[in-house]
Amino acid sequence: MMNDLARKLSRRKRAAWGAFKSIEDAVKRTKNTRLRAHLFDSTVLPALTCASDTSSLRKQDEKSLSVIEGAVERVMLGVSRVT
């Protein structure tokens, strides 16, 4: 069961990064943060949360998904964790 959940989470992470890669050129061309946020909300989040309402996640799994979400957001906004 846990191994199956780990595979699903890994697939969601890859799907989120794949969704980002599909819009990466548009993100790089625009400086409008509102448009970037819209692109994130309409492409990356659905890929990351696909079918998440049907499975129960542990706190550790939720944290893992939020880390990926934050990482993609930082890349989209061009923000570094090191300031």
C-alpha positions, -999 to 999 in steps of 0.1 A, spaced: 0 0 0 27 25 10 48 16 -20 18 22 -43 13 56 -26 49 65 -31 46 57 -68 15 79 -71 32 108 -54 63 104 -76 40 104 -107 23 136 -95 56 153 -90 68 144 -125 34 155 -139 37 189 -122 72 194 -135 61 183 -169 32 207 -168 56 235 -159 79 225 -188 50 229 -212 45 265 -202 81 274 -194 85 295 -226 54 316 -218 65 321 -182 100 333 -193 85 357 -218 62 375 -194 70 396 -164 34 398 -153 32 379 -120 -6 377 -122 -3 359 -155 23 336 -141 1 328 -111 -28 320 -135 -6 297 -156 5 280 -124 -30 276 -111 -44 263 -144 -16 239 -154 7 229 -126 -17 226 -97 -42 203 -115 -13 180 -125 0 180 -89 -34 174 -72 -48 151 -98 -70 125 -80 -58 137 -46 -94 140 -33 -98 102 -36 -68 92 -15 -59 100 21 -24 115 25 -1 114 55 13 146 68 47 136 53 30 132 19 13 165 22 46 181 30 63 165 0 36 179 -23 38 213 -8 76 213 -12 72 205 -49 45 232 -52 68 258 -37 98 247 -58 78 252 -90 64 285 -78 100 297 -71 112 287 -105 82 304 -122 88 336 -103 125 335 -106 130 336 -69 159 319 -52 157 303 -17 191 318 -9 188 355 -4 
